[in-house]
Amino acid sequence: MKKAALFLIGFGLVFLSACDKEEDPQIEPTAFSFTAPDSLVFEHSGVLPYAVAVQSESQKSFIASFSDLFDSFVGNTTLSIPPNESRSIDVSFNQFGVNPGAYPCLLTVAVPNENNAVKTKTIQMVYRPNCAYAFRNYTIAEITYEINGILDNRSIECSYNATGQLEVVGLTPFLIKLNFDCADSSVEMDPTIHLGNVVTCTGTIEGSEIALQFFNDGVFNGTGRITL
């Protein structure tokens, strides 16, 4: 009788254990997909939005984040995205000390607290300066003022600034900031005040040189050339 009772008790425990296992449901990962651009292109320092859209039948929120970003790029650590909606991560870029090119990083989209609901994509952060960048190290220029017609050779310093302009020091008594229309091969200076006059300047890109025309209060004042 004791052996029979022990057998029944043991069988009952095994049966209950088996029932517990059958009743423990397998947790399936949340099904989802996401879409995002393959790259984000910066012409100069600044902040750009990067859009991530999540598609899912779930009502859960999703988290998007960047990792392995090159030091000059900074993105929000995490971004919450509702299902079937799009949100943007603000990415900032500091161009100084960085060579033009593509810098890969990893975009991760996941469901919080679900280790098996994670998807990733490699993204290229791109620094692609405009055509002003090609003139950033020029050191020679000339200027001829209409008042006397004398051509002066000048030593200058050029740099590509954080807003995509070419800054020129030494050609004139004032700082020149040139905006480039690369498609049209034209340039235009930010207007400035010098000796009480509004000075403006327009120009054209002629191969490896920039030809300039200066105006004081709208009156032609002289020509300049930034050259090799």
C-alpha positions in Angstrom: 0.0 0.0 0.0 2.8 2.4 0.8 4.5 1.8 -2.5 1.3 2.3 -4.3 0.6 5.5 -2.5 4.1 6.8 -3.2 3.7 6.0 -6.8 0.4 7.8 -7.1 1.9 10.9 -5.3 4.9 10.9 -7.6 2.7 10.4 -10.7 0.5 13.3 -9.5 3.5 15.6 -9.2 4.8 14.7 -12.6 1.3 15.3 -14.1 1.0 18.7 -12.4 4.4 19.7 -13.6 3.6 18.7 -17.1 0.3 20.7 -16.9 2.2 23.7 -15.7 4.6 23.5 -18.7 1.7 23.1 -21.1 -0.1 26.1 -19.7 3.1 28.4 -19.7 2.6 30.2 -23.1 5.6 30.9 -25.3 6.2 34.7 -25.5 6.4 35.7 -29.2 8.4 38.8 -30.1 6.4 41.9 -31.2 6.3 41.9 -35.0 7.3 45.2 -36.6 9.3 46.7 -39.4 10.8 50.2 -39.8 11.8 52.5 -42.7 14.6 55.1 -42.5 16.9 56.8 -45.0 20.2 55.2 -45.9 22.1 58.4 -45.2 22.0 61.9 -43.7 24.0 64.5 -45.6 25.5 67.6 -44.1 26.9 70.5 -46.2 28.3 72.3 -43.1 27.9 72.4 -39.3 24.3 72.4 -38.0 21.4 70.2 -37.0 19.3 68.0 -39.3 16.2 65.8 -38.6 16.4 62.1 -39.4 13.0 60.5 -39.8 12.2 56.9 -38.6 8.8 55.3 -39.3 7.6 52.1 -37.6 5.1 49.7 -39.0 3.3 47.3 -36.6 -0.1 45.9 -35.6 1.0 46.2 -32.0 -0.1 49.1 -29.8 3.3 49.2 -28.1 5.7 52.2 -28.5 9.1 51.6 -30.0 12.5 53.1 -29.2 15.0 54.3 -31.9 18.6 55.2 -31.1 22.0 55.7 -32.8 25.2 54.0 -31.7 28.8 54.0 -33.0 28.4 57.6 -34.2 31.6 59.4 -35.2 32.6 62.0 -32.6 31.6 65.0 -34.8 28.0 63.7 -35.0 25.6 63.7 -32.0 22.1 62.2 -32.0 19.4 62.1 -29.3 20.1 59.0 -27.2 16.6 57.6 -27.6 13.4 58.5 -29.4 9.9 57.1 -28.7 7.9 56.2 -31.8 4.2 55.1 -31.8 3.2 52.3 -34.1 2.5 53.3 -37.7 3.9 56.7 -37.2 7.1 58.6 -38.0 9.3 60.6 -35.7 12.6 62.5 -36.2 15.8 62.3 -34.4 17.8 65.6 -34.4 21.4 65.0 -35.4 24.0 67.7 -34.9 27.3 68.0 -36.7 30.5 69.9 -36.1 32.5 70.1 -39.3 35.8 71.4 -37.8 38.7 68.9 -38.0 36.6 66.5 -40.2 37.4 65.4 -43.7 34.5 65.1 -46.2 33.3 61.6 -46.5 30.8 59.0 -45.2 30.8 57.9 -41.6 28.8 54.7 -40.8 26.8 54.2 -37.6 24.1 51.9 -36.4 20.4 52.7 -36.1 18.5 50.4 -33.6 14.7 50.2 -33.3 13.4 48.0 -30.5 10.5 47.3 -28.1 11.4 48.3 -24.6 12.0 45.3 -22.3 11.8 42.8 -25.2 15.3 41.6 -25.9 14.1 39.6 -28.9 12.3 42.5 -30.6 15.2 44.4 -32.0 16.0 45.5 -35.6 19.1 47.4 -36.8 20.3 49.2 -39.9 23.6 50.7 -40.9 23.4 54.5 -41.7 25.9 56.7 -43.4 26.4 60.2 -41.8 27.9 62.2 -44.7 29.9 65.4 -44.7 29.6 66.8 -48.3 30.6 70.5 -48.4 29.5 72.8 -51.2 31.9 74.1 -53.9 33.1 76.9 -51.7 35.2 74.3 -49.8 37.6 74.0 -52.8 38.7 77.6 -52.2 39.3 77.3 -48.5 43.1 77.4 -48.6 43.6 80.1 -51.3 46.2 82.7 -50.3 46.5 85.0 -53.4 44.2 87.6 -54.7 44.1 90.9 -56.6 41.9 94.0 -56.5 41.5 97.1 -58.8 39.6 100.1 -57.5 37.6 102.1 -60.1 38.8 105.4 -58.6 42.5 104.9 -59.8 42.6 101.7 -61.9 45.7 100.4 -60.1 45.9 96.6 -59.7 47.0 95.6 -56.2 48.2 92.1 -55.4 47.1 90.9 -52.0 47.9 88.0 -49.6 44.7 86.6 -48.3 43.3 83.9 -45.9 40.3 81.9 -46.9 38.2 79.5 -44.9 35.0 77.4 -45.2 32.8 78.5 -42.3 30.2 76.7 -40.3 27.3 78.0 -42.5 28.9 76.9 -45.8 30.3 80.3 -46.8 33.8 81.2 -48.0 35.3 83.8 -45.6 38.1 86.0 -47.1 40.4 88.1 -45.0 42.9 90.6 -46.5 41.4 91.4 -49.9 39.5 94.4 -48.5 39.6 96.2 -45.2 36.4 94.3 -44.2 35.7 90.6 -43.8 34.2 89.1 -47.0 31.6 86.3 -46.6 30.7 84.8 -49.9 27.6 82.7 -50.5 28.0 80.2 -53.4 25.4 79.1 -56.0 27.4 76.1 -57.2 24.9 75.1 -59.9 25.0 78.6 -61.4 28.7 79.2 -60.8 27.9 82.5 -59.1 28.8 84.1 -55.7 27.3 86.9 -53.7 28.8 88.6 -50.6 26.8 89.3 -47.4 26.3 93.1 -47.6 28.4 95.1 -45.1 28.8 98.7 -43.9 32.2 100.3 -44.5 33.0 104.0 -44.0 29.2 104.6 -43.9 28.6 103.0 -47.2 26.7 99.8 -47.9 29.2 97.5 -49.7 27.9 94.7 -51.9 29.7 92.2 -54.1 28.8 89.7 -56.8 30.9 87.3 -58.8 31.4 84.2 -60.9 33.4 81.1 -60.5 35.7 80.9 -63.5 37.4 77.5 -63.3 39.8 77.6 -60.3 39.3 81.3 -59.8 36.6 83.7 -58.5 36.0 87.0 -60.3 34.4 89.7 -58.1 32.7 93.1 -58.6 32.3 95.5 -55.7 29.7 98.2 -55.3 29.4 101.1 -52.8 25.7 102.1 -52.3 24.9 100.4 -55.6 27.7 102.2 -57.5 30.4 100.1 -59.2 33.6 100.5 -57.1 36.1 97.9 -58.3 37.0 94.4 -59.4 38.7 91.6 -57.5 40.0 88.1 -58.3 40.7 85.2 -55.9 43.3 83.0 -57.6 45.9 80.3 -57.2 
